[in-house]
């Protein structure tokens, strides 16, 4: 079974969108931007609060910022599948 996979959700009014879904045993994931080759992101547990998840953004390997979310699914939602490609999950 995959640790991270795409799902389709429906918004109010019938509009659909794609997002990521995390499995319970995901430890982290690396993604790259589909059109801007130098942008990558990693999703992992927060080092300051292990109950939360963190998305760290990189430009040419240099950290440029981060976002902290309550759940893995919320963190992965910061990286929509239309713009980001999953490289590795463990």
N, CA and C of each residue as an Amber inpcrd file, in Angstrom:
protein
   270
   0.8360000  -1.1880000   0.0000000   0.0000000   0.0000000   0.0000000
   0.8770000   1.2460000   0.0000000   0.4570000   2.2390000  -0.7350000
   1.2060000   3.4810000  -0.8430000   1.0890000   4.2910000   0.4520000
   2.1490000   5.0020000   0.7890000   2.1370000   5.8350000   1.9850000
   1.4330000   7.1650000   1.7380000   1.4800000   7.6490000   0.4930000
   0.8010000   8.8820000   0.0960000   0.1560000   8.6190000  -1.2550000
  -1.0890000   9.0130000  -1.4230000  -1.7410000   8.8080000  -2.7030000
  -2.7090000   9.9520000  -2.9760000  -3.0600000  10.1310000  -4.2510000
  -3.9780000  11.1820000  -4.6570000  -5.4200000  10.7090000  -4.5070000
  -6.2890000  11.6140000  -4.0820000  -7.7160000  11.3340000  -4.0390000
  -8.4530000  12.5100000  -4.6690000  -9.6790000  12.2620000  -5.0780000
 -10.5030000  13.3240000  -5.6310000 -11.5920000  13.6480000  -4.6240000
 -11.7480000  14.9360000  -4.3440000 -12.7840000  15.3730000  -3.4070000
 -13.7590000  16.2780000  -4.1400000 -14.9490000  16.3890000  -3.5780000
 -15.9580000  17.2380000  -4.1980000 -16.2980000  18.3870000  -3.2660000
 -16.2710000  19.5950000  -3.8060000 -16.6480000  20.7770000  -3.0560000
 -18.1520000  20.9790000  -3.1370000 -18.6690000  21.8360000  -2.2950000
 -20.0720000  22.2020000  -2.3490000 -20.3730000  22.7510000  -3.7440000
 -21.4140000  22.2970000  -4.3440000 -21.7610000  22.7300000  -5.6860000
 -21.2740000  21.7810000  -6.7690000 -20.6100000  20.7020000  -6.3810000
 -20.2040000  19.6840000  -7.3400000 -18.8310000  19.8560000  -7.9520000
 -18.1420000  20.9440000  -7.6580000 -16.7970000  21.1370000  -8.2100000
 -15.8330000  20.1470000  -7.5650000 -14.9680000  19.5390000  -8.3810000
 -14.0430000  18.5260000  -7.8730000 -12.6090000  19.0400000  -7.8800000
 -11.8230000  18.5170000  -6.9710000 -10.3950000  18.8430000  -6.9340000
  -9.6200000  17.6350000  -6.4330000  -8.3340000  17.6050000  -6.7370000
  -7.4750000  16.5060000  -6.3090000  -6.6000000  16.9670000  -5.1510000
  -6.3780000  16.0610000  -4.2060000  -5.5190000  16.3540000  -3.0690000
  -4.7980000  15.0790000  -2.6660000  -3.9380000  15.1680000  -1.6930000
  -3.1750000  14.0200000  -1.2010000  -3.8470000  13.4260000   0.0240000
  -3.6420000  12.1570000   0.2400000  -4.0930000  11.4600000   1.4470000
  -2.9040000  10.7100000   2.0170000  -2.6540000  10.8490000   3.3050000
  -1.5150000  10.1990000   3.9680000  -1.9620000   8.9150000   4.6580000
  -1.1280000   7.9030000   4.6430000  -1.4050000   6.7110000   5.4370000
  -0.9300000   6.9600000   6.8670000  -1.3800000   6.1560000   7.7780000
  -1.0700000   6.3580000   9.1980000   0.4100000   6.1930000   9.5150000
   1.1350000   5.3920000   8.7440000   2.5410000   5.1420000   9.0690000
   3.5240000   5.9490000   8.2170000   3.0610000   7.0300000   7.6010000
   3.9670000   7.9030000   6.8470000   4.8870000   8.6390000   7.8070000
   6.1890000   8.6190000   7.5220000   7.1600000   9.3740000   8.3260000
   7.5530000  10.6750000   7.6580000   7.5430000  10.6880000   6.3230000
   7.9010000  11.9030000   5.6080000   7.7640000  11.7120000   4.1140000
   7.7410000  12.8400000   3.3910000   7.6110000  12.7860000   1.9370000
   8.3990000  13.9340000   1.3160000   8.9350000  13.6850000   0.1180000
   9.6310000  14.7130000  -0.6470000   8.8720000  14.9250000  -1.9460000
   8.6430000  16.1880000  -2.3000000   7.9270000  16.5290000  -3.5220000
   8.7210000  17.5650000  -4.3040000   8.4950000  17.6130000  -5.6140000
   9.1060000  18.6570000  -6.4250000   8.0180000  19.3510000  -7.2360000
   8.2530000  20.6210000  -7.5200000   7.2910000  21.3970000  -8.3010000
   7.2950000  20.8930000  -9.7360000   6.1360000  20.8220000 -10.3490000
   6.0280000  20.2610000 -11.7080000   6.6080000  21.1710000 -12.7860000
   6.5800000  22.4900000 -12.6090000   7.0500000  23.3830000 -13.6630000
   8.2620000  24.2230000 -13.2850000   8.4880000  24.4400000 -12.0090000
   9.6500000  25.2260000 -11.5710000  10.6630000  24.2390000 -10.9960000
  11.6170000  23.8550000 -11.8100000  12.5210000  22.7380000 -11.5080000
  13.2870000  22.8910000 -10.2110000  13.5510000  24.1010000  -9.7390000
  14.4130000  24.2870000  -8.5650000  13.6490000  24.2560000  -7.2400000
  12.3210000  24.1420000  -7.2590000  11.5350000  24.1440000  -6.0250000
  11.2290000  22.7240000  -5.5650000  11.5080000  22.4490000  -4.3020000
  11.1640000  21.1770000  -3.6790000  10.5430000  21.4490000  -2.3120000
   9.9410000  20.4290000  -1.7550000   9.3420000  20.5410000  -0.4250000
   9.4260000  19.1880000   0.2630000   9.5510000  19.2120000   1.5710000
   9.4620000  17.9770000   2.3450000   8.3640000  18.1430000   3.3930000
   7.6750000  17.0580000   3.6540000   6.6290000  17.0200000   4.6730000
   7.0950000  16.0440000   5.7390000   7.1020000  16.4840000   6.9850000
   7.5970000  15.6470000   8.0890000   6.9870000  16.1380000   9.3880000
   7.1440000  15.3590000  10.4240000   6.6570000  15.7850000  11.7450000
   7.4730000  16.9920000  12.2080000   6.7970000  17.8970000  12.8940000
   7.4650000  19.0870000  13.4070000   8.4930000  18.6780000  14.4660000
   9.6370000  19.3040000  14.4300000  10.6680000  18.9980000  15.4290000
  10.3710000  19.6680000  16.7660000   9.6080000  20.7560000  16.7560000
   9.2910000  21.4420000  18.0080000   8.0200000  20.9060000  18.6660000
   7.1110000  20.3300000  17.8550000   5.8770000  19.7490000  18.3810000
   5.5550000  18.5070000  17.5570000   6.0080000  17.3250000  17.9940000
   5.8350000  16.0970000  17.2150000   4.3800000  15.7130000  16.9200000
   3.4210000  16.3590000  17.5550000   2.0160000  16.0760000  17.2670000
   1.5610000  16.7800000  15.9880000   2.3540000  17.7210000  15.4890000
   1.9940000  18.4860000  14.2990000   2.8910000  18.1060000  13.1180000
   2.4980000  18.5330000  11.9260000   3.2310000  18.2430000  10.6920000
   3.7470000  19.5370000  10.0820000   4.9010000  19.4430000   9.4510000
   5.5670000  20.6180000   8.8980000   5.8660000  20.4180000   7.4170000
   5.6450000  21.4600000   6.6280000   6.0470000  21.4990000   5.2240000
   7.2010000  22.4870000   5.1460000   8.3610000  22.0300000   4.6940000
   9.5120000  22.9060000   4.5190000   9.7770000  23.0570000   3.0330000
   9.8630000  24.3090000   2.5850000  10.0850000  24.6170000   1.1700000
  11.5490000  24.9150000   0.9160000  12.0390000  24.4920000  -0.2660000
  13.4240000  24.7130000  -0.6630000  13.4880000  25.2980000  -2.0720000
  14.4210000  26.2060000  -2.2790000  14.7200000  26.7340000  -3.6100000
  16.1930000  26.4460000  -3.8620000  16.4690000  25.5810000  -4.8290000
  17.8450000  25.1340000  -5.1390000  18.5380000  24.5520000  -3.9010000
  17.7630000  23.8280000  -3.0950000  18.3170000  23.1600000  -1.9220000
  18.4380000  24.0260000  -0.6830000  18.1020000  25.3120000  -0.7770000
  18.1950000  26.2210000   0.3640000  16.7970000  26.4080000   0.9550000
  16.6270000  26.1800000   2.2760000  15.3060000  26.3550000   2.8830000
  14.8050000  27.7890000   2.7130000  13.5520000  27.9360000   2.2900000
  12.9890000  29.2750000   2.0800000  11.7910000  29.5680000   2.9730000
  11.2820000  28.5760000   3.6690000  10.1510000  28.8070000   4.5620000
   9.4950000  27.5060000   4.9660000   8.5290000  27.6280000   5.8660000
   7.8120000  26.4300000   6.2970000   6.4080000  26.8000000   6.7680000
   5.5750000  25.7760000   6.8500000   4.2020000  25.8920000   7.3440000
   3.9910000  24.7230000   8.2980000   3.3150000  24.9650000   9.4080000
   3.0080000  23.8910000  10.3640000   1.4900000  23.6860000  10.3790000
   1.0880000  22.4270000  10.2490000  -0.3330000  22.0560000  10.2260000
  -0.6060000  20.9950000  11.2900000  -1.8690000  20.8160000  11.6340000
  -2.2580000  19.8510000  12.6660000  -2.1430000  18.4010000  12.2140000
  -2.4360000  18.1250000  10.9370000  -2.4230000  16.7450000  10.4530000
  -1.5680000  16.6310000   9.1980000  -1.2070000  15.4130000   8.8690000
  -0.4500000  15.1550000   7.6500000  -1.2580000  15.5500000   6.4230000
  -2.5470000  15.2190000   6.4090000  -3.3930000  15.5710000   5.2650000
  -3.4550000  17.0800000   5.0490000  -3.5290000  17.8510000   6.1350000
  -3.5440000  19.3100000   6.0240000  -2.2070000  19.8320000   5.5000000
  -1.1240000  19.2180000   5.9340000   0.2030000  19.6240000   5.4480000
   0.3360000  19.3150000   3.9560000  -0.0820000  18.1300000   3.5420000
   0.0100000  17.7490000   2.1320000  -0.9200000  18.6020000   1.2640000
  -1.9980000  19.1260000   1.8330000  -2.9100000  19.9820000   1.0750000
  -2.2330000  21.2920000   0.6520000  -1.1340000  21.6500000   1.3140000
  -0.3680000  22.8350000   0.9220000   0.3350000  22.6340000  -0.4220000
   0.4070000  21.3790000  -0.8750000   1.1490000  21.0180000  -2.0850000
   0.2100000  20.3090000  -3.0580000  -0.6720000  21.0190000  -3.7520000
  -1.6630000  20.3580000  -4.6100000  -1.0380000  19.5250000  -5.7180000
  -1.5850000  18.3290000  -5.9920000  -1.0150000  17.4190000  -6.9890000
  -0.8830000  18.0280000  -8.3880000  -1.7010000  19.0140000  -8.7170000
  -1.5720000  19.6500000 -10.0210000  -0.2910000  20.4450000 -10.1720000
   0.2930000  20.8520000  -9.0510000   1.5130000  21.6540000  -9.0690000
   2.7400000  20.9160000  -8.5390000   2.5230000  19.9010000  -7.7050000
   3.6280000  19.1910000  -7.0590000   3.5700000  17.7060000  -7.3780000
   4.7370000  17.1100000  -7.5740000   4.8770000  15.6950000  -7.8990000
   5.5840000  14.9900000  -6.7240000   5.0290000  13.8720000  -6.2840000
   5.6290000  13.0970000  -5.1990000   6.8700000  12.3940000  -5.7140000
   7.9900000  12.5890000  -5.0260000   9.2600000  11.9650000  -5.3960000
   9.5250000  10.7350000  -4.5260000   9.3450000  10.8940000  -3.2270000
   9.6490000   9.7930000  -2.3010000   8.8020000   9.9260000  -1.0510000
   8.3460000   8.7990000  -0.5450000   7.6120000   8.7610000   0.7240000
   8.1490000   7.6010000   1.5310000   8.3080000   7.8040000   2.8300000
   8.7730000   6.7240000   3.6900000   8.1250000   6.7920000   5.0460000
